[in-house]
Structure formats: structure tokens, C-alpha cells
Amino acid sequence: MSFPARLRKYLPPQSQDSFTILKGLNPCLLLYPAESWIVVEQRLSGMNEFQREKRTVLRNFLRSAEDLTLDKNNRLAIPPKLMEWANITNKVIFIGMGKSIELWSPEQLEKADQELSPDAYQEMFENVMGDGFTQ
């Protein structure tokens, strides 16, 4: 898959070509630039693996993680098992999410969009952003 130039320009210089990819919580893939993935790993390493719920989350989140590097033509070789899991065939939609990038099959994204009504989205947005946006 070709990595979009419009997203690459937002990557930190030290994360221009190294990524970690894994199954997302939705039927999509999560792509983390190397610098962002280090932060995720640090947070995960602080979890108590002796608690069943945390151990299960760690196992299920991390077991599909794979490191990737862009080739000279700015392409990612996404593992077939991850592409199959996310129903990605020949087209993929990249969505910048701040610290990560979601990779969706157009069909799966359309399905997710159809399942979210405008009213539900507005309510969700107000719950998340209702106190205002501060930096």
C-alpha cells in the first residue's frame, strides 16, 4: 500500500519510515509511527499483567502487532493476515487520528458510517468535546 504524502508531512522526522501496525478496536488497522508507538508501549508496560482483565487486553491488543518500514517508493507491506482481518483488498482509506492512523477498507468504513446516525454522532461529539477545546 502506498503511504499518503499528505499524512507523511505530519510525521515527526524520526518517525518518517518506521511504524507498528496492529488490529484496531473497530474493523480497521491501527498504524503507529515509531515515536507514538513507544509511548503506547510505555503505557501498556505499566499495566499489571497479573490482573485477568488487563492481561487479556494486553494479549489481544499486542498479539497482532508488527513492525513495518516504508520502502523506497513510500509503500507499506501490510501483512496479509491483518489485511484479511480488516477486509482490505486493493483499496484502503487512511485516516489520521492524531497519534495513530486508521486504515479502513472502504466497505467497512461505509458500514461504520451507516451505523452512526447524525444524532448519535452529535451526542457523542458533545460528550467528548462539550467542555470546549483547549490545548
C-alpha positions as CSV (number, residue, x, y, z in Angstrom):
1,M,0.0,0.0,0.0
2,S,1.2,3.5,-0.8
3,F,1.5,5.7,2.2
4,P,-0.2,9.1,1.5
5,A,2.1,12.1,1.1
6,R,-0.4,14.3,2.8
7,L,-0.1,12.3,6.0
8,R,3.7,11.8,5.8
9,K,4.3,15.5,6.1
10,Y,2.8,15.4,9.6
11,L,5.0,12.7,10.9
12,P,7.9,13.6,13.3
13,P,11.2,13.5,11.4
14,Q,12.4,10.5,13.4
15,S,9.2,8.5,12.5
16,Q,9.2,9.1,8.8
17,D,9.5,5.5,7.8
18,S,9.1,3.2,10.8
19,F,5.7,2.1,12.1
20,T,3.9,-0.6,14.1
21,I,0.6,-1.9,12.8
22,L,-2.0,-4.0,14.6
23,K,-5.7,-4.8,14.7
24,G,-7.8,-1.8,15.7
25,L,-10.8,-1.9,18.1
26,N,-13.1,-1.3,15.1
27,P,-12.7,-3.5,12.0
28,C,-9.7,-1.4,10.9
29,L,-6.0,-1.4,11.4
30,L,-4.0,0.9,13.6
31,L,-0.7,2.3,12.3
32,Y,1.5,4.0,14.8
33,P,4.6,6.0,13.8
34,A,7.6,4.7,15.8
35,E,7.7,7.6,18.2
36,S,4.0,7.3,19.1
37,W,4.3,3.5,19.5
38,I,7.0,3.9,22.1
39,V,4.5,6.0,24.2
40,V,1.8,3.3,23.8
41,E,4.3,0.6,24.8
42,Q,5.3,2.5,27.9
43,R,1.7,2.9,28.9
44,L,1.0,-0.8,28.3
45,S,4.1,-1.9,30.2
46,G,2.7,-0.1,33.3
47,M,-0.3,-2.4,33.4
48,N,-0.5,-5.2,36.0
49,E,-0.4,-8.4,33.9
50,F,-1.4,-10.4,37.0
51,Q,-4.9,-8.9,36.7
52,R,-7.0,-11.0,34.3
53,E,-8.8,-8.1,32.5
54,K,-5.5,-6.2,32.0
55,R,-3.7,-9.4,30.9
56,T,-6.4,-10.2,28.4
57,V,-6.4,-6.6,27.0
58,L,-2.6,-6.7,26.6
59,R,-2.6,-10.1,24.9
60,N,-5.4,-9.3,22.5
61,F,-4.1,-5.9,21.7
62,L,-0.4,-6.8,21.2
63,R,-0.6,-10.2,19.6
64,S,-1.2,-8.8,16.1
65,A,1.4,-6.0,16.3
66,E,4.1,-6.0,13.6
67,D,6.8,-3.5,12.8
68,L,6.8,-2.1,9.3
69,T,9.2,0.2,7.3
70,L,8.3,2.2,4.3
71,D,10.2,1.1,1.2
72,K,12.0,3.5,-1.2
73,N,8.7,4.1,-3.0
74,N,6.8,5.0,0.3
75,R,4.9,1.8,0.4
76,L,4.0,-0.4,3.3
77,A,3.9,-4.1,3.1
78,I,0.9,-4.8,5.3
79,P,0.8,-8.4,6.5
80,P,-1.9,-10.4,4.6
81,K,-3.4,-11.7,7.8
82,L,-4.1,-8.2,9.0
83,M,-5.4,-7.1,5.6
84,E,-7.8,-10.1,5.7
85,W,-8.9,-9.3,9.2
86,A,-9.8,-5.7,8.2
87,N,-11.3,-6.8,4.9
88,I,-8.8,-4.7,3.0
89,T,-8.3,-5.8,-0.6
90,N,-7.0,-3.4,-3.2
91,K,-8.1,-0.1,-1.7
92,V,-7.5,1.4,1.7
93,I,-8.6,4.7,3.4
94,F,-6.0,6.3,5.7
95,I,-7.5,8.4,8.5
96,G,-5.1,10.5,10.6
97,M,-6.2,10.2,14.3
98,G,-3.5,12.4,15.9
99,K,-1.0,9.9,17.3
100,S,-2.1,7.0,15.1
101,I,-3.5,6.4,11.7
102,E,-6.5,4.1,11.0
103,L,-6.6,2.0,7.8
104,W,-10.0,1.1,6.6
105,S,-11.5,-0.9,3.8
106,P,-13.9,1.5,2.0
107,E,-16.7,-1.0,2.6
108,Q,-16.1,-1.4,6.4
109,L,-15.8,2.4,6.8
110,E,-19.1,2.9,4.9
111,K,-20.8,0.3,7.2
112,A,-19.5,2.0,10.3
113,D,-20.7,5.4,8.9
114,Q,-24.2,3.9,8.3
115,E,-24.4,2.5,11.8
116,L,-23.8,6.0,13.3
117,S,-26.7,8.3,13.0
118,P,-26.2,12.1,12.8
119,D,-28.0,12.5,16.2
120,A,-25.8,9.8,17.8
121,Y,-22.7,11.4,16.4
122,Q,-23.7,14.9,17.6
123,E,-24.4,13.5,21.1
124,M,-21.0,11.7,21.1
125,F,-19.2,14.8,19.9
126,E,-20.8,16.9,22.6
127,N,-19.9,14.4,25.3
128,V,-16.3,14.3,24.2
129,M,-15.8,18.0,23.2
130,G,-18.7,19.6,25.1
131,D,-16.5,21.4,27.7
132,G,-14.7,23.2,24.9
133,F,-11.5,22.6,23.1
134,T,-8.3,23.6,24.9
135,Q,-4.8,22.9,24.0
